[in-house]
Amino acid sequence: MISRTWAALALAAVVIAAPLSATAQKVRFATSEGDIVLQLDPAKAPKTVDNFVAYVKGGHYDGTIFHRVIDGFMIQGGGFDKDMKEKKTGAPIALENRSGLRNERGSIAMARTMDPNSATAQFFVNLSNNAFLDPANSRDGNGYAVFGKVVEGMDVVDRIKGVPTTTKGPHQNVPATPVLIKKATLEP
């Protein structure tokens, strides 16, 4: 009886200590254009998925916009509110670029600066097969970390890619009418 109790407690401790990504593998973005559901890949990009899930759990993406839309390339979000005010983020994460995941149509990857280890909260959805963003084909040899893909709502992504864009301050390719991420939620 006592050994069963200890075994149950040990199992509970393992479940509680499991990384966020092991239990939260889908994210739903309720956007002003419709819902987009992402399937995350914690097996191939565990640190990137953990980082993304932490931002979802913290409500970071709620009220942000897709602030960069380039038809035929990608839609980028996760960094600005509708007034183009940049949201505060946590520390950057190390680039997880050797996962074998590719920058293919519908895949989601982390945005970054010229520094390969600078990704925080911003992400993008590839609108095309962008092999030049994969490490083997990229100019800097690092590429961009893919960590999942769109599994529902690619029609919504395609609607977003077609919105009229403009320049706002130093930012180009900004939707003239904000495309809002109303809420980001974890799904089973």
C-alpha positions as CSV (number, residue, x, y, z in Angstrom):
1,M,0.0,0.0,0.0
2,I,2.7,2.5,0.9
3,S,4.8,1.6,-2.2
4,R,1.7,2.4,-4.4
5,T,1.2,5.7,-2.7
6,W,4.9,6.6,-3.3
7,A,4.6,5.5,-6.9
8,A,1.5,7.6,-7.4
9,L,3.3,10.6,-5.9
10,A,6.3,10.1,-8.1
11,L,4.1,9.9,-11.2
12,A,2.3,13.1,-10.1
13,A,5.7,14.8,-9.7
14,V,6.7,13.8,-13.2
15,V,3.5,15.1,-14.7
16,I,3.7,18.4,-12.8
17,A,7.4,18.8,-13.8
18,A,6.7,18.1,-17.5
19,P,7.7,21.0,-19.7
20,L,4.8,23.3,-20.9
21,S,5.3,22.1,-24.5
22,A,4.6,18.5,-23.6
23,T,1.1,19.3,-22.6
24,A,0.2,22.2,-24.8
25,Q,0.8,21.4,-28.5
26,K,-1.9,23.5,-30.2
27,V,-2.5,27.2,-30.1
28,R,-5.6,29.0,-31.4
29,F,-5.3,32.6,-32.5
30,A,-8.8,34.3,-32.6
31,T,-8.1,37.1,-35.1
32,S,-10.2,39.8,-36.6
33,E,-10.1,37.8,-39.8
34,G,-11.0,34.4,-38.2
35,D,-9.3,31.6,-36.3
36,I,-5.9,30.1,-37.0
37,V,-4.8,26.9,-35.2
38,L,-1.2,26.1,-34.9
39,Q,0.3,22.6,-34.2
40,L,3.5,23.1,-32.3
41,D,6.4,20.6,-32.6
42,P,8.0,20.3,-29.1
43,A,9.9,17.1,-30.1
44,K,11.9,19.0,-32.8
45,A,12.0,22.6,-31.3
46,P,11.5,22.2,-27.5
47,K,13.0,25.5,-26.4
48,T,11.3,27.5,-29.0
49,V,7.9,25.9,-28.3
50,D,8.4,26.4,-24.5
51,N,9.2,30.1,-25.2
52,F,6.1,30.5,-27.5
53,V,3.8,28.7,-25.1
54,A,5.0,30.9,-22.2
55,Y,4.0,34.0,-24.2
56,V,0.6,32.5,-24.9
57,K,0.0,31.6,-21.3
58,G,1.1,35.1,-20.2
59,G,-1.4,36.7,-22.5
60,H,1.3,38.5,-24.5
61,Y,-0.3,37.9,-27.9
62,D,-3.8,39.1,-26.9
63,G,-4.3,42.5,-28.5
64,T,-1.3,42.3,-30.8
65,I,-1.5,42.7,-34.6
66,F,0.0,41.2,-37.7
67,H,2.2,44.1,-38.3
68,R,4.1,43.0,-41.4
69,V,2.3,41.4,-44.3
70,I,4.1,40.5,-47.6
71,D,2.0,38.6,-50.0
72,G,4.0,35.6,-51.4
73,F,6.4,35.7,-48.5
74,M,5.0,35.8,-44.9
75,I,2.7,37.4,-42.3
76,Q,4.5,38.5,-39.1
77,G,3.0,39.2,-35.7
78,G,3.4,39.1,-31.9
79,G,5.3,42.3,-31.3
80,F,3.0,45.4,-31.6
81,D,-0.4,46.6,-30.6
82,K,-2.8,48.3,-33.0
83,D,-1.2,51.7,-32.4
84,M,2.2,50.2,-33.4
85,K,3.4,50.4,-29.8
86,E,6.0,47.6,-29.3
87,K,5.2,45.2,-26.5
88,K,7.7,44.4,-23.8
89,T,9.3,40.9,-24.1
90,G,11.4,38.6,-22.1
91,A,15.0,37.7,-22.8
92,P,15.9,36.4,-26.3
93,I,16.3,32.7,-26.8
94,A,19.0,30.6,-28.6
95,L,18.3,29.8,-32.2
96,E,16.9,26.3,-32.6
97,N,17.7,26.0,-36.3
98,R,18.8,22.4,-36.9
99,S,15.4,20.7,-36.1
100,G,14.9,19.5,-39.7
101,L,11.7,21.5,-39.9
102,R,11.5,23.7,-43.0
103,N,10.2,27.1,-43.9
104,E,7.4,25.8,-46.0
105,R,4.0,27.2,-46.8
106,G,1.9,27.2,-43.5
107,S,4.9,26.7,-41.2
108,I,5.4,29.0,-38.3
109,A,8.9,30.3,-37.4
110,M,10.4,32.8,-35.0
111,A,11.3,36.3,-36.2
112,R,14.7,37.7,-35.2
113,T,17.2,40.4,-35.9
114,M,20.6,39.9,-37.6
115,D,21.7,38.3,-34.4
116,P,20.7,34.6,-34.7
117,N,20.0,34.4,-31.0
118,S,17.6,37.4,-30.7
119,A,14.1,35.8,-31.1
120,T,11.7,36.8,-28.3
121,A,7.9,36.9,-29.1
122,Q,7.6,37.8,-32.7
123,F,6.8,35.0,-35.2
124,F,5.8,34.6,-38.8
125,V,3.7,32.2,-40.9
126,N,5.3,31.3,-44.2
127,L,3.0,32.0,-47.2
128,S,5.3,30.1,-49.6
129,N,8.0,27.5,-49.6
130,N,10.8,29.9,-48.4
131,A,13.7,27.5,-48.6
132,F,16.1,30.5,-48.5
133,L,15.2,30.9,-44.8
134,D,16.3,27.4,-43.9
135,P,19.9,27.1,-42.4
136,A,21.4,25.3,-45.3
137,N,20.2,27.9,-47.8
138,S,20.4,31.1,-45.8
139,R,22.9,33.8,-46.5
140,D,24.1,33.8,-42.8
141,G,24.1,30.0,-42.5
142,N,21.7,30.2,-39.6
143,G,18.2,30.6,-41.0
144,Y,15.0,30.9,-39.0
145,A,13.7,28.5,-36.4
146,V,10.5,26.7,-37.5
147,F,8.5,25.3,-34.6
148,G,5.1,24.3,-35.9
149,K,2.6,24.7,-38.7
150,V,-1.0,25.9,-39.4
151,V,-3.4,23.0,-39.1
152,E,-6.7,25.0,-39.3
153,G,-7.3,28.5,-40.8
154,M,-4.9,28.6,-43.7
155,D,-7.8,30.4,-45.5
156,V,-7.6,33.0,-42.8
157,V,-3.9,33.4,-43.3
158,D,-4.6,33.7,-47.1
159,R,-7.1,36.5,-46.3
160,I,-4.6,38.3,-44.2
161,K,-1.9,38.1,-46.9
162,G,-4.2,40.1,-49.2
163,V,-5.0,43.1,-47.0
164,P,-3.9,46.5,-48.2
165,T,-0.7,47.6,-46.6
166,T,1.1,50.9,-45.9
167,T,4.1,52.4,-44.2
168,K,3.7,53.6,-40.5
169,G,6.7,55.4,-39.2
170,P,9.8,53.2,-39.9
171,H,7.6,50.1,-40.5
172,Q,6.8,49.0,-44.0
173,N,4.1,46.5,-45.1
174,V,1.8,47.3,-42.2
175,P,-1.9,46.5,-42.8
176,A,-3.8,49.8,-43.4
177,T,-6.6,48.4,-41.2
178,P,-5.1,46.5,-38.2
179,V,-5.4,42.7,-38.3
180,L,-5.8,41.9,-34.6
181,I,-5.0,38.8,-32.6
182,K,-7.9,39.1,-30.2
183,K,-6.9,36.1,-28.1
184,A,-4.3,33.3,-28.1
185,T,-5.3,30.1,-26.3
186,L,-3.8,26.7,-25.7
187,E,-5.8,23.8,-27.0
188,P,-5.5,20.1,-26.1
